[in-house]
Amino acid sequence: AVVSTQSTGTQLLLDTIHTGGCVDSRHQYLPLLFMALSQSNVSTLCTGPLTPFSISFLRNLKLFLGVVFKIKVKTLDSKEVGNRKGLNSFLLLSCLGAGFENINRAMI
């Protein structure tokens, strides 16, 4: 049977949304990187279960940048409206950015 890549990608994204995430599980590391490199402000991300790669990436961010993420588990009522798969929880990741700046940017 032939399966279109569009339907497969759509299904993966919908599964991610139903598990509480706002980022595709294959690209979780990108917002984590942007959060770690941001100015010295607190950034927060809502996501479903972390992939093994994302867990390893969080360890590397702590090792190389000294950025530590606070991970909080939020529980939901399984009968809540919009909770189609009976989701029990999702993750809120937050961190204080390392404060990286573009040193090539012209000073005004």
C-alpha positions in Angstrom: 0.0 0.0 0.0 1.2 3.5 -0.9 1.1 6.0 1.9 1.5 9.7 1.1 4.1 11.7 2.9 1.6 14.5 3.5 -0.8 12.2 5.4 2.0 10.7 7.4 3.4 14.2 8.3 -0.1 15.4 9.2 -0.7 12.4 11.4 2.6 12.9 13.2 1.8 16.5 13.9 -1.7 15.7 15.1 -0.3 13.1 17.4 2.1 15.6 18.8 -0.7 18.1 19.4 -2.8 15.4 21.1 0.0 14.5 23.5 0.2 18.1 24.7 3.0 19.5 22.6 3.2 22.6 20.4 6.3 21.4 18.6 6.8 18.3 16.4 8.7 15.7 18.5 11.4 15.5 15.8 12.2 19.2 16.2 11.9 19.6 19.9 15.6 20.6 20.2 15.2 23.8 18.1 13.0 25.8 20.4 15.2 24.5 23.3 18.3 25.9 21.6 16.6 29.2 20.9 15.4 29.4 24.6 18.9 28.6 25.8 20.6 31.3 23.6 18.0 34.0 24.2 18.6 37.1 26.3 18.5 36.9 30.0 14.7 36.4 30.1 12.7 33.4 31.2 11.3 31.4 28.2 8.7 28.7 28.5 7.7 25.8 26.2 4.8 23.4 26.4 5.6 20.0 25.0 4.6 16.4 25.1 7.0 13.6 26.1 10.6 14.4 25.5 12.5 12.3 22.9 15.8 10.6 23.9 17.6 13.1 21.6 16.0 16.1 23.4 17.0 14.7 26.8 20.6 14.3 25.5 20.4 17.8 24.0 19.3 19.3 27.4 22.3 17.7 29.1 24.6 19.2 26.4 23.1 22.7 26.9 23.8 22.4 30.6 27.3 21.2 30.0 28.3 23.8 27.3 26.2 26.8 28.1 25.4 26.3 31.8 21.7 26.7 31.1 19.5 24.6 33.3 15.9 23.9 32.4 13.1 23.6 34.9 10.7 20.8 33.9 7.2 20.9 35.4 4.6 18.2 34.8 1.1 19.6 34.3 -1.8 17.2 34.8 -5.1 17.5 32.9 -8.5 16.2 33.6 -9.0 13.3 31.1 -12.6 14.4 30.6 -11.6 18.0 29.6 -13.1 19.3 26.4 -10.6 18.8 23.5 -8.7 16.0 25.3 -9.6 13.3 22.7 -7.0 10.7 23.6 -7.4 10.9 27.4 -4.1 12.8 27.9 -3.1 12.8 31.5 -0.2 15.3 31.5 2.2 17.5 29.4 5.5 19.2 30.2 6.3 22.8 30.7 10.0 23.6 30.2 11.4 26.9 31.3 14.9 28.4 31.5 16.8 31.6 31.8 18.6 32.4 28.6 22.4 32.6 28.4 22.2 36.1 27.0 24.0 35.6 23.7 24.2 38.6 21.4 25.3 39.2 17.8 28.7 40.8 18.1 28.8 41.7 14.4 25.7 43.9 14.7 26.6 47.5 14.1 26.4 49.7 17.1 24.0 52.6 16.8 
